[in-house]
């Protein structure tokens, strides 16, 4: 039983650390899922509605919540997948792009490492790098704004 409690605590800690809205952990004959989404149905509730007598759970506040960027000016370049974002091809080399740099459509502006594969992030437009929103070696999710081109 205490082993399961440790796994539940670990799952909750990982959700908080990576600012996840949902997570699920499964074993051979058990399953635990968490959701912080306000309209998430409790486990065991049929899709499309809450069971009778269930109370809506408030979304828990995340102590480490980072402010979301306001509507970016220019064209946002987003991560296509979950992984680690890198600003340069290797440590000690100059970054692919930094604020103020001129870039051309198709130019590599970063890398996202996913499952030991480095995926090039290219810009679909030419322009000037206005802002970089993530730091080198930061975990990103699909849709995370990496930088903007103006």
TIRO-2110 file (N, C-alpha, C; in Angstrom, 1 decimal):
// TIRO-2110
0.8, -1.2, 0.0, N, 1, A
0.0, 0.0, 0.0, CA, 1, A
0.9, 1.3, 0.0, C, 1, A
1.9, 1.3, 0.8, N, 2, A
2.8, 2.5, 0.9, CA, 2, A
3.5, 2.7, -0.4, C, 2, A
3.8, 1.6, -1.2, N, 3, A
4.4, 1.7, -2.5, CA, 3, A
3.5, 2.5, -3.4, C, 3, A
2.2, 2.2, -3.4, N, 4, A
1.2, 2.9, -4.2, CA, 4, A
1.1, 4.3, -3.8, C, 4, A
1.2, 4.6, -2.5, N, 5, A
1.1, 6.0, -2.1, CA, 5, A
2.3, 6.8, -2.6, C, 5, A
3.5, 6.1, -2.6, N, 6, A
4.7, 6.8, -3.1, CA, 6, A
4.6, 7.1, -4.6, C, 6, A
3.9, 6.2, -5.3, N, 7, A
3.7, 6.4, -6.8, CA, 7, A
2.7, 7.6, -7.0, C, 7, A
1.7, 7.6, -6.2, N, 8, A
0.7, 8.7, -6.3, CA, 8, A
1.4, 10.0, -6.0, C, 8, A
2.2, 10.1, -4.9, N, 9, A
2.9, 11.3, -4.5, CA, 9, A
3.8, 11.7, -5.7, C, 9, A
4.5, 10.7, -6.3, N, 10, A
5.5, 11.0, -7.4, CA, 10, A
4.7, 11.6, -8.5, C, 10, A
3.5, 11.0, -8.9, N, 11, A
2.7, 11.5, -10.0, CA, 11, A
2.3, 13.0, -9.7, C, 11, A
1.8, 13.2, -8.5, N, 12, A
1.4, 14.6, -8.1, CA, 12, A
2.5, 15.6, -8.2, C, 12, A
3.7, 15.2, -7.7, N, 13, A
4.9, 16.0, -7.8, CA, 13, A
5.3, 16.3, -9.3, C, 13, A
5.2, 15.3, -10.1, N, 14, A
5.6, 15.5, -11.5, CA, 14, A
4.6, 16.4, -12.2, C, 14, A
3.3, 16.3, -11.9, N, 15, A
2.3, 17.2, -12.4, CA, 15, A
2.6, 18.7, -12.1, C, 15, A
3.0, 18.9, -10.8, N, 16, A
3.3, 20.2, -10.4, CA, 16, A
4.6, 20.7, -11.0, C, 16, A
5.6, 19.9, -11.0, N, 17, A
6.9, 20.3, -11.6, CA, 17, A
6.8, 20.7, -13.0, C, 17, A
6.1, 19.9, -13.8, N, 18, A
6.0, 20.2, -15.3, CA, 18, A
4.7, 20.9, -15.7, C, 18, A
3.9, 21.4, -14.6, N, 19, A
2.7, 22.2, -14.9, CA, 19, A
1.7, 21.5, -15.8, C, 19, A
1.5, 20.2, -15.5, N, 20, A
0.6, 19.4, -16.3, CA, 20, A
-0.8, 19.5, -15.8, C, 20, A
-1.8, 19.5, -16.7, N, 21, A
-3.2, 19.5, -16.3, CA, 21, A
-3.8, 18.1, -16.0, C, 21, A
-3.2, 17.1, -16.7, N, 22, A
-3.7, 15.7, -16.5, CA, 22, A
-2.5, 14.8, -16.5, C, 22, A
-2.6, 13.7, -15.7, N, 23, A
-1.6, 12.6, -15.7, CA, 23, A
-2.3, 11.3, -15.3, C, 23, A
-1.7, 10.2, -15.8, N, 24, A
-2.3, 8.9, -15.5, CA, 24, A
-1.1, 8.0, -15.2, C, 24, A
-1.2, 7.1, -14.2, N, 25, A
-0.2, 6.1, -13.9, CA, 25, A
-1.0, 4.8, -13.8, C, 25, A
-0.5, 3.8, -14.5, N, 26, A
-1.1, 2.5, -14.5, CA, 26, A
-0.2, 1.4, -14.1, C, 26, A
-0.7, 0.4, -13.4, N, 27, A
0.1, -0.8, -13.1, CA, 27, A
-0.7, -2.0, -13.7, C, 27, A
-0.2, -3.2, -13.3, N, 28, A
-0.8, -4.4, -13.8, CA, 28, A
-2.3, -4.5, -13.5, C, 28, A
-2.7, -4.2, -12.3, N, 29, A
-4.1, -4.3, -11.9, CA, 29, A
-4.6, -3.1, -11.2, C, 29, A
-4.1, -1.9, -11.5, N, 30, A
-4.5, -0.7, -10.9, CA, 30, A
-4.3, 0.5, -11.8, C, 30, A
-4.9, 1.6, -11.6, N, 31, A
-4.8, 2.8, -12.4, CA, 31, A
-5.1, 4.0, -11.5, C, 31, A
-4.3, 5.1, -11.7, N, 32, A
-4.6, 6.3, -10.9, CA, 32, A
-4.5, 7.4, -12.0, C, 32, A
-5.4, 8.3, -12.0, N, 33, A
-5.4, 9.5, -12.9, CA, 33, A
-5.7, 10.8, -12.1, C, 33, A
-5.1, 11.8, -12.5, N, 34, A
-5.3, 13.2, -11.9, CA, 34, A
-5.6, 14.1, -13.0, C, 34, A
-6.5, 15.1, -12.6, N, 35, A
-6.8, 16.2, -13.6, CA, 35, A
-7.1, 17.4, -12.8, C, 35, A
-6.5, 18.5, -13.2, N, 36, A
-6.7, 19.8, -12.6, CA, 36, A
-7.6, 20.7, -13.5, C, 36, A
-8.2, 20.1, -14.5, N, 37, A
-9.0, 20.8, -15.4, CA, 37, A
-10.4, 21.1, -14.7, C, 37, A
-10.9, 22.3, -14.8, N, 38, A
-12.2, 22.6, -14.1, CA, 38, A
-13.4, 21.8, -14.6, C, 38, A
-13.4, 21.3, -15.8, N, 39, A
-14.6, 20.6, -16.3, CA, 39, A
-14.3, 19.1, -16.4, C, 39, A
-13.2, 18.6, -15.7, N, 40, A
-12.9, 17.2, -15.8, CA, 40, A
-13.9, 16.4, -15.0, C, 40, A
-14.4, 15.4, -15.5, N, 41, A
-15.3, 14.5, -14.8, CA, 41, A
-14.5, 13.6, -13.8, C, 41, A
-15.1, 13.3, -12.6, N, 42, A
-14.4, 12.4, -11.7, CA, 42, A
-14.2, 11.1, -12.3, C, 42, A
-13.2, 10.3, -11.9, N, 43, A
-12.9, 9.0, -12.4, CA, 43, A
-14.1, 8.1, -12.2, C, 43, A
-14.5, 7.4, -13.3, N, 44, A
-15.7, 6.5, -13.2, CA, 44, A
-16.9, 7.2, -13.7, C, 44, A
-16.9, 8.5, -14.0, N, 45, A
-18.1, 9.2, -14.4, CA, 45, A
-18.2, 9.0, -15.9, C, 45, A
-19.4, 8.7, -16.4, N, 46, A
-19.6, 8.5, -17.9, CA, 46, A
-19.3, 9.8, -18.6, C, 46, A
-18.7, 9.7, -19.8, N, 47, A
-18.4, 10.9, -20.6, CA, 47, A
-19.7, 11.6, -20.9, C, 47, A
-19.7, 12.9, -20.8, N, 48, A
-20.8, 13.7, -21.2, CA, 48, A
-21.6, 14.2, -20.0, C, 48, A
-21.2, 13.9, -18.8, N, 49, A
-21.9, 14.4, -17.6, CA, 49, A
-21.3, 13.8, -16.3, C, 49, A
-21.6, 14.5, -15.3, N, 50, A
-21.1, 14.1, -13.9, CA, 50, A
-22.2, 13.2, -13.3, C, 50, A
-21.7, 12.3, -12.5, N, 51, A
-22.6, 11.4, -11.8, CA, 51, A
-23.4, 12.2, -10.7, C, 51, A
-24.5, 11.7, -10.3, N, 52, A
-25.3, 12.5, -9.3, CA, 52, A
-24.5, 12.5, -8.0, C, 52, A
-24.6, 13.6, -7.3, N, 53, A
-24.0, 13.7, -6.0, CA, 53, A
-22.5, 14.1, -6.0, C, 53, A
-21.9, 14.2, -7.2, N, 54, A
-20.5, 14.6, -7.3, CA, 54, A
-20.4, 16.1, -7.3, C, 54, A
-19.4, 16.6, -6.6, N, 55, A
-19.2, 18.0, -6.5, CA, 55, A
-18.1, 18.4, -7.5, C, 55, A
-18.2, 19.6, -8.1, N, 56, A
-17.2, 20.0, -9.0, CA, 56, A
-16.0, 20.4, -8.2, C, 56, A
-14.8, 19.9, -8.6, N, 57, A
-13.6, 20.2, -7.9, CA, 57, A
-12.9, 21.4, -8.5, C, 57, A
-12.5, 22.3, -7.6, N, 58, A
-11.9, 23.5, -8.0, CA, 58, A
-10.5, 23.2, -8.5, C, 58, A
-10.0, 24.0, -9.5, N, 59, A
-8.7, 23.8, -10.0, CA, 59, A
-7.7, 24.3, -8.9, C, 59, A
-6.7, 23.5, -8.7, N, 60, A
-5.7, 23.8, -7.6, CA, 60, A
-4.7, 24.9, -8.2, C, 60, A
-4.3, 25.8, -7.3, N, 61, A
-3.4, 26.8, -7.7, CA, 61, A
-2.0, 26.2, -7.8, C, 61, A
-1.2, 26.5, -8.8, N, 62, A
0.1, 26.0, -8.9, CA, 62, A
1.1, 27.1, -8.4, C, 62, A
1.8, 26.7, -7.4, N, 63, A
2.7, 27.7, -6.7, CA, 63, A
3.8, 28.2, -7.7, C, 63, A
4.2, 27.4, -8.6, N, 64, A
5.3, 27.8, -9.5, CA, 64, A
4.8, 28.2, -10.9, C, 64, A
3.5, 28.6, -10.9, N, 65, A
2.9, 29.1, -12.2, CA, 65, A
3.7, 30.2, -12.8, C, 65, A
4.1, 30.1, -14.1, N, 66, A
4.7, 31.2, -14.7, CA, 66, A
3.7, 32.0, -15.5, C, 66, A
3.9, 33.3, -15.6, N, 67, A
2.9, 34.1, -16.3, CA, 67, A
3.0, 33.8, -17.8, C, 67, A
1.8, 33.6, -18.3, N, 68, A
1.7, 33.3, -19.7, CA, 68, A
2.0, 34.5, -20.5, C, 68, A
2.7, 34.4, -21.7, N, 69, A
3.0, 35.6, -22.4, CA, 69, A
1.7, 36.2, -23.0, C, 69, A
1.6, 37.5, -23.1, N, 70, A
0.5, 38.2, -23.6, CA, 70, A
0.5, 37.9, -25.1, C, 70, A
-0.5, 38.3, -25.8, N, 71, A
-0.5, 38.0, -27.3, CA, 71, A
0.7, 38.5, -27.9, C, 71, A
1.5, 37.6, -28.5, N, 72, A
2.8, 38.1, -29.0, CA, 72, A
2.6, 38.9, -30.3, C, 72, A
3.5, 39.9, -30.4, N, 73, A
3.5, 40.6, -31.7, CA, 73, A
4.3, 39.8, -32.6, C, 73, A
4.0, 39.8, -33.9, N, 74, A
4.7, 39.1, -34.9, CA, 74, A
4.2, 37.6, -35.0, C, 74, A
5.0, 36.8, -35.7, N, 75, A
4.6, 35.4, -36.0, CA, 75, A
5.2, 34.5, -34.9, C, 75, A
4.3, 33.8, -34.1, N, 76, A
4.8, 32.9, -33.1, CA, 76, A
5.3, 31.6, -33.7, C, 76, A
6.5, 31.2, -33.3, N, 77, A
7.0, 29.9, -33.7, CA, 77, A
6.8, 29.0, -32.5, C, 77, A
6.1, 27.9, -32.7, N, 78, A
5.7, 27.0, -31.6, CA, 78, A
6.4, 25.7, -31.7, C, 78, A
6.4, 25.0, -30.6, N, 79, A
7.0, 23.6, -30.5, CA, 79, A
5.9, 22.6, -31.1, C, 79, A
6.4, 21.8, -32.0, N, 80, A
5.4, 20.8, -32.6, CA, 80, A
5.3, 19.6, -31.7, C, 80, A
6.1, 19.5, -30.6, N, 81, A
6.1, 18.2, -29.8, CA, 81, A
6.6, 18.5, -28.4, C, 81, A
6.4, 17.6, -27.5, N, 82, A
7.0, 17.7, -26.2, CA, 82, A
8.5, 17.3, -26.3, C, 82, A
9.3, 18.0, -25.6, N, 83, A
10.7, 17.7, -25.6, CA, 83, A
11.5, 18.8, -24.9, C, 83, A
12.8, 18.7, -25.1, N, 84, A
13.7, 19.7, -24.5, CA, 84, A
14.2, 20.6, -25.6, C, 84, A
14.0, 21.9, -25.4, N, 85, A
14.3, 23.0, -26.4, CA, 85, A
15.8, 23.4, -26.3, C, 85, A
16.5, 23.4, -27.4, N, 86, A
17.9, 23.9, -27.3, CA, 86, A
18.0, 25.1, -28.3, C, 86, A
18.8, 26.1, -27.8, N, 87, A
19.0, 27.3, -28.7, CA, 87, A
20.2, 27.2, -29.6, C, 87, A
21.0, 26.1, -29.4, N, 88, A
22.2, 25.9, -30.1, CA, 88, A
22.4, 24.5, -30.4, C, 88, A
23.3, 24.2, -31.4, N, 89, A
23.5, 22.8, -31.8, CA, 89, A
24.3, 22.0, -30.8, C, 89, A
25.1, 22.7, -30.0, N, 90, A
25.9, 22.0, -29.0, CA, 90, A
26.4, 23.0, -28.0, C, 90, A
26.7, 22.6, -26.8, N, 91, A
27.2, 23.6, -25.8, CA, 91, A
28.5, 24.3, -26.3, C, 91, A
28.5, 25.6, -26.1, N, 92, A
29.7, 26.4, -26.5, CA, 92, A
29.6, 27.0, -27.9, C, 92, A
28.5, 26.6, -28.7, N, 93, A
28.4, 27.1, -30.0, CA, 93, A
27.3, 28.3, -29.9, C, 93, A
27.4, 29.2, -30.8, N, 94, A
26.5, 30.3, -30.8, CA, 94, A
25.0, 29.9, -31.0, C, 94, A
24.1, 30.6, -30.4, N, 95, A
22.7, 30.2, -30.6, CA, 95, A
22.3, 30.3, -32.1, C, 95, A
21.3, 29.5, -32.5, N, 96, A
20.7, 29.6, -33.9, CA, 96, A
20.2, 31.0, -34.1, C, 96, A
19.5, 31.6, -33.1, N, 97, A
18.9, 32.9, -33.3, CA, 97, A
18.8, 33.6, -31.9, C, 97, A
18.9, 34.9, -31.9, N, 98, A
18.7, 35.7, -30.7, CA, 98, A
17.9, 36.9, -31.0, C, 98, A
17.3, 37.5, -30.0, N, 99, A
16.5, 38.7, -30.3, CA, 99, A
17.3, 39.8, -31.1, C, 99, A
16.7, 40.3, -32.2, N, 100, A
17.3, 41.3, -33.0, CA, 100, A
17.9, 40.7, -34.3, C, 100, A
18.2, 39.4, -34.3, N, 101, A
18.7, 38.7, -35.5, CA, 101, A
17.7, 38.7, -36.6, C, 101, A
18.2, 38.9, -37.8, N, 102, A
17.4, 38.7, -39.1, CA, 102, A
17.4, 37.2, -39.4, C, 102, A
16.3, 36.7, -39.7, N, 103, A
16.2, 35.3, -40.1, CA, 103, A
15.4, 35.2, -41.5, C, 103, A
15.7, 34.1, -42.2, N, 104, A
15.0, 33.9, -43.5, CA, 104, A
14.1, 32.7, -43.3, C, 104, A
13.0, 32.6, -44.1, N, 105, A
12.1, 31.5, -44.1, CA, 105, A
12.8, 30.2, -44.3, C, 105, A
12.6, 29.2, -43.5, N, 106, A
13.2, 27.9, -43.6, CA, 106, A
14.5, 27.8, -42.7, C, 106, A
14.9, 28.9, -42.1, N, 107, A
16.1, 28.9, -41.3, CA, 107, A
15.9, 28.2, -40.0, C, 107, A
16.8, 27.4, -39.5, N, 108, A
16.7, 26.7, -38.2, CA, 108, A
16.9, 27.8, -37.1, C, 108, A
15.9, 27.8, -36.2, N, 109, A
16.0, 28.7, -35.0, CA, 109, A
16.1, 28.0, -33.7, C, 109, A
16.1, 26.7, -33.7, N, 110, A
16.2, 25.9, -32.5, CA, 110, A
16.1, 24.4, -32.7, C, 110, A
16.2, 23.6, -31.7, N, 111, A
16.1, 22.2, -31.7, CA, 111, A
15.2, 21.7, -30.6, C, 111, A
14.4, 20.7, -30.9, N, 112, A
13.6, 20.1, -29.8, CA, 112, A
14.1, 18.6, -29.8, C, 112, A
14.6, 18.2, -28.7, N, 113, A
15.0, 16.8, -28.5, CA, 113, A
13.9, 16.0, -27.9, C, 113, A
13.5, 15.0, -28.6, N, 114, A
12.4, 14.1, -28.2, CA, 114, A
12.8, 12.7, -28.5, C, 114, A
12.9, 11.9, -27.4, N, 115, A
13.3, 10.4, -27.6, CA, 115, A
14.6, 10.3, -28.2, C, 115, A
15.6, 11.1, -27.8, N, 116, A
17.0, 11.0, -28.3, CA, 116, A
17.1, 11.5, -29.7, C, 116, A
16.1, 12.1, -30.3, N, 117, A
16.2, 12.6, -31.7, CA, 117, A
16.1, 14.1, -31.6, C, 117, A
17.0, 14.8, -32.3, N, 118, A
17.0, 16.3, -32.4, CA, 118, A
16.2, 16.7, -33.6, C, 118, A
15.1, 17.4, -33.4, N, 119, A
14.2, 17.9, -34.4, CA, 119, A
14.5, 19.4, -34.6, C, 119, A
14.8, 19.8, -35.9, N, 120, A
15.0, 21.2, -36.2, CA, 120, A
13.7, 21.9, -36.2, C, 120, A
13.8, 23.1, -35.6, N, 121, A
12.6, 24.0, -35.6, CA, 121, A
13.0, 25.1, -36.6, C, 121, A
12.2, 25.3, -37.6, N, 122, A
12.5, 26.3, -38.6, CA, 122, A
11.4, 27.4, -38.6, C, 122, A
11.8, 28.5, -39.1, N, 123, A
10.8, 29.6, -39.2, CA, 123, A
10.1, 29.6, -40.5, C, 123, A
8.8, 29.7, -40.6, N, 124, A
8.1, 29.7, -41.8, CA, 124, A
8.1, 31.1, -42.5, C, 124, A
8.6, 32.1, -41.8, N, 125, A
8.6, 33.5, -42.3, CA, 125, A
10.0, 34.1, -42.2, C, 125, A
10.3, 35.1, -43.0, N, 126, A
11.5, 35.9, -42.8, CA, 126, A
11.2, 37.1, -42.0, C, 126, A
12.2, 37.6, -41.3, N, 127, A
11.9, 38.8, -40.4, CA, 127, A
13.0, 38.9, -39.3, C, 127, A
12.7, 39.6, -38.3, N, 128, A
13.6, 39.8, -37.1, CA, 128, A
13.0, 39.0, -35.9, C, 128, A
14.0, 38.4, -35.2, N, 129, A
13.6, 37.7, -34.0, CA, 129, A
13.2, 38.8, -33.0, C, 129, A
11.9, 38.8, -32.5, N, 130, A
11.5, 39.8, -31.6, CA, 130, A
11.7, 39.4, -30.2, C, 130, A
11.4, 38.1, -29.8, N, 131, A
11.6, 37.7, -28.5, CA, 131, A
11.7, 36.2, -28.4, C, 131, A
12.5, 35.6, -27.5, N, 132, A
12.6, 34.2, -27.3, CA, 132, A
11.9, 34.0, -25.9, C, 132, A
11.0, 33.1, -25.9, N, 133, A
10.1, 32.9, -24.6, CA, 133, A
10.7, 31.8, -23.7, C, 133, A
11.5, 30.9, -24.3, N, 134, A
12.0, 29.7, -23.5, CA, 134, A
13.5, 29.8, -23.3, C, 134, A
14.0, 29.2, -22.3, N, 135, A
15.4, 29.1, -22.1, CA, 135, A
16.0, 27.9, -22.7, C, 135, A
17.3, 27.9, -22.9, N, 136, A
18.0, 26.7, -23.4, CA, 136, A
17.8, 25.5, -22.4, C, 136, A
17.6, 24.4, -22.9, N, 137, A
17.4, 23.1, -22.2, CA, 137, A
16.1, 23.1, -21.4, C, 137, A
15.1, 23.9, -21.8, N, 138, A
13.8, 23.9, -21.0, CA, 138, A
12.9, 22.9, -21.7, C, 138, A
12.1, 22.2, -20.8, N, 139, A
11.1, 21.3, -21.3, CA, 139, A
9.9, 22.1, -21.9, C, 139, A
9.5, 21.7, -23.1, N, 140, A
8.4, 22.4, -23.8, CA, 140, A
7.3, 21.4, -24.2, C, 140, A
6.1, 21.9, -24.3, N, 141, A
5.0, 21.0, -24.7, CA, 141, A
4.5, 21.4, -26.1, C, 141, A
3.8, 20.6, -26.8, N, 142, A
3.2, 21.0, -28.1, CA, 142, A
2.5, 22.3, -28.0, C, 142, A
2.8, 23.2, -28.9, N, 143, A
2.1, 24.5, -28.9, CA, 143, A
2.8, 25.6, -28.0, C, 143, A
3.8, 25.2, -27.3, N, 144, A
4.5, 26.2, -26.5, CA, 144, A
5.1, 27.2, -27.5, C, 144, A
4.9, 28.5, -27.2, N, 145, A
5.6, 29.5, -28.0, CA, 145, A
7.0, 29.6, -27.7, C, 145, A
7.9, 29.3, -28.7, N, 146, A
9.3, 29.3, -28.5, CA, 146, A
9.9, 30.7, -28.7, C, 146, A
9.5, 31.4, -29.8, N, 147, A
9.9, 32.7, -30.1, CA, 147, A
9.0, 33.3, -31.1, C, 147, A
9.2, 34.6, -31.3, N, 148, A
8.3, 35.3, -32.3, CA, 148, A
9.2, 36.0, -33.3, C, 148, A
8.7, 36.1, -34.6, N, 149, A
9.4, 36.7, -35.7, CA, 149, A
8.5, 37.9, -36.2, C, 149, A
9.1, 39.0, -36.3, N, 150, A
8.3, 40.2, -36.7, CA, 150, A
8.9, 40.8, -38.0, C, 150, A
END
